[in-house]
Amino acid sequence: MRTVLSQTTDFSRFFRSWLADPRRVASVAPSSDTLARLITRGISPSDGAVLELGVGTGVFTRALLDLGIPEDALTLVECDDDFAATLRERFPRARVVQANATLLARREPFAADSFGAVVSGLPLLTMPPRRVMEILSGAFDRLRPAGSFYQFTYFPRCPVPRALLERLGLKAVCVGGTLWNLPPARVYRISRRQPLAVTRRDSRVGTGRVRLHGFEAIG
C-alpha cells in the first residue's frame, strides 16, 4: 500500500506532466489502487512476462507484483523522463524502456520479446488512429496466442474504434468499471478474434463486437 507521502509526490509529478502536455498525460492524477486491481485481476504469474505501456508512477506495476508476477518478468515502457527515472528507482529488477510505445511495431528493442499480457495506461482516445493501430499491431505481434491487452478509459465506450478492431482482427470486452478513481474509469480486455494463424492471414474476417457493462463495486 502506498504511503501518504508517496501518493502526494506521485500526484505532484502527474499534475506537472499534465500541465506540460495534457494530450500525452490524459489525467491530472495517478490511477487509483482500485483501478489497478481491476485492470490486473485477469492476469496471473502463469501467464509469463507482462508488458506495461504508459506506466507513469507504477500504480499498475505494484498491483502486478501483488499478484505474484516477478519483478524481473516486467517490461515497463514509459516515454516521460521523470516517470522513467522514478520507475528505475522503484522497480530495479524490472526492465524499464524509455521510449514511445509505437516502437513496439519495429524490431528494436522488442524483437525477441514474448508476453502473456499487456497492461496499458496510454491515452488512446487522444491519439490519431494510425498511431493506435501501430501500438496495437506491435503489442499483438509480441503477445502469445491467448494473451490479452488490458486498457482503461474514462469514457463509456471502448477507446479503440470498432472499425480499427475489425481491421486488426481483434475484439473488445468491458470487464468492469470503478467509481473509485479520478475520474471514474472502465477497463476493456482486447484479444484476438480468431486463432493467431488465421488472424494473421486475414485480419478482416468476422464482425467483432464490443460489449458494454455497467460499473461494478471493486474493493
Secondary structure, 3 states (H helix, E strand, C coil): CCCHHHHHHHHHHHHHHHHHCCCCCCCCCCCCHHHHHHHHCCCCHHHCCEEEECCCCCHHHHHHHHCCCCHHHEEEECCCHHHHHHHHHHCCCCEEECCCHHHHHCCCCCCCCCEEEEEECCCHHHCCHHHHHHHHHHHHHHEEEEEEEEEEECCCCCCCCHHHHHHCCEEEEEEEEECCCCCCEEEEEEEECCCHHHHHHCCCCCCCCEECCCCCCCC
